[in-house]
Amino acid sequence: MLVSDFKYELPEHLIAQEPAARRDQSRLLVVDRSAGSITDSTFSQLPEYLRAGDVLVANNTRVFPARLIGRRLRVTPRGETVLGGRVEVFLVRRLEPLVWEALVKPGRALLPGARVDFARGKLIAHVAEWREGGRRVVRFETHDDLDQLIDRIGRTPLPPYIKRDEEDRLDAERYQTVFAKERGAVAAPTAGLHFTPAVLERLQERGIETVEITLHVGYGTFQPVRVERVEDHRVEPEDYSIERRAADSINRALAEGRRVVAVGTTTTRALESAGNASRDREQAGAMVEAGRSTTDLFIYPGFDFRIGSGLITNFHLPESSLLMLVCAFGGRDLVMSAYQHAVEREYRFYSYGDAMLIV
């Protein structure tokens, strides 16, 4: 299967740069797999397209401000330490309590041994090692709690296709879902951005149960697919956890033949990973296994979905692993037709864009 099979033309003006004025006023494209139909709606009408007994599963990861802006520390010929040029450190993955894998700008200037000052000396970063893909191992030095300090001085890690000259304070709020609780993501699970308390209340009134799991979205979600054959691609591992209460609700629905509707590709990957773990351990009757784990599951057409029977998702980049997952769930031809419809009707695309429901 070729990556080019998932290419489509997207006018640049359809890439959403700002969130909708109201979360639930985003547009919603409803795709019915059995009927092969496509229906235009709004997200506030989501409860009308679900049915009593459905279990909606959302990702409650919380984005932390992973972009740190500082100044390089350099030593003059006289031995004095002075502030140099502007440096950005994007935190990718924690390795130890004070050690992170990170992306840095400018990368070539920060050789091993380089130091960076943040917040006037409250935090110092030491570049300890270079790694593949432009990544660095960075060791931090501070007298404060590192996570609390990062939360104070860091900036919201928006995707590269959202252009900002300066940080917009609105992003700190709107790039979090109403489910956000568990700190640890460097990108939002964007399908959840459309939910509001009002929508959740209407779902409950219609007899639709909502449960939460956690998958901390990593930097790999931004990375393009750089191979020609889909099967040759690999996704970066991400941590996920499913509490016993959530697993019980999902398994009960599966046993009773009720639908499990995943909010987003991240939720889908966690659920299907947990389902595969259950199968691997031959645990009869336990379709989703509770607990913490790491997944590098890559879902593309031909995948056998064991858990999810519905999917809420945003519109994803051409030739991306996320689009491949959606095509695996909805069928490539139907999903690509839906994308063409969305382009023609000028839906808004990507993280701050509109949504799609596939049932």
CORMO-V19359 format. One record per residue. N is the residue number from 1. SS is DSSP state (a for helix, b for strand, c for the rest). PSI is psi in whole degrees, 0 to 359 (999 if undefined). Layout:
# CORMO-V19359
n->{N:N}
ss->{SS:SS}
psi->{PSI:PSI}
This chain:
# CORMO-V19359
n->{1:2:3:4:5:6:7:8:9:10:11:12:13:14:15:16:17:18:19:20:21:22:23:24:25:26:27:28:29:30:31:32:33:34:35:36:37:38:39:40:41:42:43:44:45:46:47:48:49:50:51:52:53:54:55:56:57:58:59:60:61:62:63:64:65:66:67:68:69:70:71:72:73:74:75:76:77:78:79:80:81:82:83:84:85:86:87:88:89:90:91:92:93:94:95:96:97:98:99:100:101:102:103:104:105:106:107:108:109:110:111:112:113:114:115:116:117:118:119:120:121:122:123:124:125:126:127:128:129:130:131:132:133:134:135:136:137:138:139:140:141:142:143:144:145:146:147:148:149:150:151:152:153:154:155:156:157:158:159:160:161:162:163:164:165:166:167:168:169:170:171:172:173:174:175:176:177:178:179:180:181:182:183:184:185:186:187:188:189:190:191:192:193:194:195:196:197:198:199:200:201:202:203:204:205:206:207:208:209:210:211:212:213:214:215:216:217:218:219:220:221:222:223:224:225:226:227:228:229:230:231:232:233:234:235:236:237:238:239:240:241:242:243:244:245:246:247:248:249:250:251:252:253:254:255:256:257:258:259:260:261:262:263:264:265:266:267:268:269:270:271:272:273:274:275:276:277:278:279:280:281:282:283:284:285:286:287:288:289:290:291:292:293:294:295:296:297:298:299:300:301:302:303:304:305:306:307:308:309:310:311:312:313:314:315:316:317:318:319:320:321:322:323:324:325:326:327:328:329:330:331:332:333:334:335:336:337:338:339:340:341:342:343:344:345:346:347:348:349:350:351:352:353:354:355:356:357:358:359}
ss->{c:b:a:a:a:a:c:c:c:c:c:a:a:a:b:c:c:c:c:c:c:c:a:a:a:c:b:b:b:b:b:b:c:c:c:c:b:b:b:b:b:b:a:a:a:a:a:a:a:c:c:c:c:c:b:b:b:b:b:c:b:b:b:c:c:c:b:b:b:b:b:b:b:b:b:c:c:c:c:c:b:b:b:b:b:b:b:b:b:b:b:b:b:b:b:b:c:c:b:b:b:b:b:b:b:c:c:c:c:c:c:c:c:c:b:b:b:b:c:c:c:c:b:b:b:b:b:b:b:b:c:a:a:a:b:b:b:b:b:b:b:c:c:c:c:a:a:a:a:a:a:a:a:c:b:c:c:c:c:c:c:c:c:c:c:c:c:c:a:a:a:a:a:a:c:c:c:c:c:c:c:b:b:b:b:c:c:c:c:a:a:a:a:a:c:c:a:a:a:a:a:a:a:a:a:c:c:c:b:b:b:b:b:b:b:c:c:c:a:a:a:a:c:c:c:c:c:c:b:a:a:a:c:c:c:c:c:b:b:b:b:b:c:a:a:a:a:a:a:a:a:a:a:a:a:c:c:c:c:b:b:b:b:c:a:a:a:a:a:a:a:a:a:a:a:a:a:a:a:a:c:c:c:c:c:c:c:c:c:c:b:b:b:b:b:c:c:c:c:c:c:c:c:c:c:c:c:c:c:b:b:b:b:b:c:c:c:c:c:c:a:a:a:a:a:a:a:a:a:a:c:a:a:a:a:a:a:a:a:a:a:a:a:a:c:c:c:c:b:c:c:c:c:c:b:b:b:b:c}
psi->{133:143:326:344:348:26:142:159:126:116:138:329:350:356:112:127:343:152:161:154:321:136:311:4:6:153:156:121:118:122:118:112:319:323:344:28:158:127:133:134:193:157:331:340:5:314:334:338:358:172:158:135:341:146:118:127:121:155:120:22:150:131:132:155:85:353:117:128:123:194:138:141:127:157:127:166:336:358:9:142:122:162:134:217:169:140:140:132:118:113:127:312:129:131:321:172:323:16:130:150:135:162:141:150:131:131:317:337:344:83:162:132:344:151:149:136:133:142:45:48:356:339:129:133:134:122:114:332:147:144:173:157:20:11:156:151:123:129:128:151:122:155:353:172:123:313:317:322:318:319:330:321:347:168:153:128:77:153:155:339:355:115:126:128:317:159:133:124:333:328:324:330:312:345:23:145:165:346:347:121:314:109:134:356:149:1:148:146:91:338:334:350:342:347:146:163:325:317:317:322:319:324:315:318:330:6:26:121:140:127:161:141:179:128:120:109:128:179:339:337:338:346:135:160:119:16:167:323:131:318:343:352:150:142:151:145:146:147:139:160:144:119:158:319:318:315:319:318:317:315:325:317:317:318:330:4:20:158:144:117:117:134:92:161:330:316:318:315:319:315:313:329:316:325:319:322:320:317:319:328:2:47:98:133:352:88:324:128:127:156:187:142:184:139:138:27:126:116:123:169:134:348:142:102:126:338:302:138:7:153:129:129:159:181:126:168:147:143:26:157:331:318:323:320:314:320:325:322:314:349:127:311:316:317:316:327:320:321:318:320:316:321:314:325:4:48:162:135:159:204:314:14:198:182:163:138:126:123:999}
